Structures are given as C-alpha cells and as structure tokens.
Amino acid sequence: MNRRLLCWALAGFVVASFWVIFAYVTFPRYNFGHWVVTQLSAPASLIGQHRPTKWYTFIALNTAIYALAGLAAESLRLLPRRSVR
C-alpha cells in the first residue's frame, strides 16, 4: 500500500509541476485558477484564489492532497467485500 500511496503522491507532484511550468511559460496570462480543468487536476489552485501561494507551496499542497485522496481510495479498495445472496 505504501508503494501505491507513493504513486498517488508522485502523480500529484507531476500535475502540479506541469501547471507551474505552464504558468511560467504563459506568464502574462497565467491566471488558471478559474479553469475547471485546473481545479479538478490541481485542487491546491482553489486555495490560491483566496490567498496567494508560492509555487513550491502549490506543489507541496497538491502532492499532499493527492496522497490523501490515494489513501482514501486505497482504504476503500481494501474494504472487505460482502457477497450479496
């Protein structure tokens, strides 16, 4: 399970890193906090709408959120299944 959580956290890191690089490439018009795609793939962008965040804080928050989502998903996956008769 630890390896799966690491994969979830790595996915969050990669997604947040992509959005940070995208923001630096399109600098004058990088306000992507209101895009639905960004809000779904990087939930840490919702925090940036109310309070500005640094790029490294954004990546760390998104990594932590993905790790928590992975923990919830893996916990649900490991629940014992009841057979319906």
C-alpha positions in Angstrom: 0.0 0.0 0.0 2.9 2.3 0.6 4.0 2.0 -3.0 0.5 2.9 -4.2 0.4 6.0 -2.0 3.8 7.0 -3.3 2.4 6.7 -6.9 -0.5 8.9 -5.9 1.8 11.5 -4.4 4.1 11.4 -7.4 1.1 11.9 -9.7 0.1 15.0 -7.7 3.7 16.3 -7.9 3.8 15.8 -11.7 0.4 17.5 -12.2 1.3 20.5 -10.0 4.7 20.8 -11.7 3.1 20.8 -15.1 0.8 23.7 -14.0 3.7 25.6 -12.6 5.7 25.3 -15.8 2.7 26.2 -17.8 2.2 29.3 -15.7 5.8 30.4 -16.2 5.6 29.8 -20.0 2.4 31.8 -20.4 3.4 34.4 -17.8 1.3 37.5 -18.7 -1.9 35.4 -18.9 -1.3 32.6 -16.4 -4.5 33.1 -14.3 -5.5 29.5 -14.4 -7.2 29.4 -11.0 -10.6 29.8 -12.6 -10.3 27.0 -15.1 -12.3 23.9 -14.3 -9.6 21.6 -15.6 -7.1 23.2 -13.2 -9.4 23.0 -10.3 -10.1 19.3 -11.0 -6.5 18.3 -11.6 -4.9 20.6 -9.0 -7.2 21.2 -6.0 -4.5 23.4 -4.5 -5.4 26.1 -7.0 -8.6 26.7 -5.1 -6.6 27.9 -2.2 -4.7 30.3 -4.4 -7.9 32.1 -5.3 -8.3 33.4 -1.7 -4.7 33.7 -0.7 -1.7 33.8 -3.0 0.6 30.8 -2.7 4.2 30.3 -3.8 5.0 27.8 -6.5 6.7 25.4 -4.1 3.8 25.6 -1.6 1.4 24.9 -4.5 3.3 21.8 -5.5 3.6 20.6 -1.9 -0.2 21.1 -1.2 -1.1 19.3 -4.4 1.2 16.4 -3.6 -0.4 16.1 -0.1 -3.9 16.3 -1.5 -3.2 13.6 -4.0 -1.6 11.4 -1.3 -4.7 11.9 1.0 -7.0 11.1 -1.9 -4.9 8.0 -2.7 -5.1 7.0 1.0 -8.9 7.2 0.9 -9.1 5.4 -2.4 -6.8 2.6 -1.3 -8.6 2.3 2.0 -11.9 1.9 0.2 -10.3 -0.6 -2.2 -9.2 -2.8 0.7 -12.5 -2.9 2.5 -13.8 -6.5 2.7 -16.5 -7.1 0.1 -19.8 -8.6 1.2 -21.3 -11.1 -1.1 -25.0 -10.4 -1.8 -27.1 -13.6 -1.9 
